[in-house]
Amino acid sequence: MTGDDVRTVRAGKHTVEVHRPDKVLFPGGDGAKEYTKGDLVDYYRSVAPFMLPHLRGRPLMLERHPDGVTGPRFMQKNTPDSYPEWIGRVEVPKEGGTVCHTVCDDTATLLYLADQASLTLHRWLSRAGSVERPDRMVFDLDPAGDDDFAAVHEAARQLGELLDELKLPSALMTTGSRGLHVIVPLNGRHDFDEVREFAKDVADTLVADRPDRLTTAARKKDRGDRLYLDVQRNAYAQTAVAPFTVRAKPGAPVATPMAWDQLDDPDLDARRWTIADAVEQARSNPWAGVMAKGRALGPARRRLNALMPS
């Protein structure tokens, strides 16, 4: 059912109104394709079966662009009272109070958020009910420049090999922006401080081997032309872009899970997939079985200690 300014979409038990579906969120030009809010909703509806397992039960921070990618953006943590009662929420502690985050457990919620011009969904690495104990560890490989993706390829391979040596399963994802994420599933028994310390020691081990190419320096002025191994997302209340989420960049690129052997593609970059072809990549199931292999860090810590420089 459609109208001039409203399109209704049925998703499970709920009907979602899409307001101004023809509103352009991603202008075309300079080789980039134009996409409307209706296109965004259609994409999220198609990718929902693959995306929802990575969202369910997790507090979200929403990156909203009411006037599209060329207009102002704002980051939304608290869930507005105007949201329908059937949309999930979780109240989590913060310094001096609490925050009531949105939780996306179903397709209808995902489409509602798309109607709100929530282009990008940033998820917690822990789940409601156990917010202080993450079940994901994330390494963000951030190149010094947009034209230096070869350094990202190299760093991803080195990190993957080290994680294999530590006997930790890992998965690879384009960010849809600049670099790649390497994600390790955990069993949820460690707190954020333990996980971040472990991630930092992994990164420091790689940097010690290639100090001219890699760095963990948080300040840009200290990095030079080296790739930044960012582990700061592994902290309480920090977020990482969700798999299959759209980024607020020209052409609507998508943060897309990929197989390790796809690193062999010389044309691979952070914006390789867009809303035009990310669903096809999702159907290939590049992370088959990996996220179900959450591990404890104890055995890996002992292996890592043996490798770390004294």
Secondary structure, 3 states (H helix, E strand, C coil): CECCCEEEEEECCEEEEEECCCCEEECCECCECCEEHHHHHHHHHHHHHHHHHHCCCCCEEEEECCCCCCCCCEEECECCCCCCCCCEEEEEEECCEEEEEEECCCHHHHHHHHHCCEEEEEEECCECCECCCCCEEEEEEECCCCCCHHHHHHHHHHHHHHHHHCCCCCEEEECCCCCEEEEEEECCCCCHHHHHHHHHHHHHHHHHHCCCCEECCCCHHHCCCCEEEECCCCCCCCEEECCCCECCCCCCEECCEECHHHHHCCCCCCCCCECCCHHHHHHCCCCCCHHHCCECCHHHHHHHHHHCCC
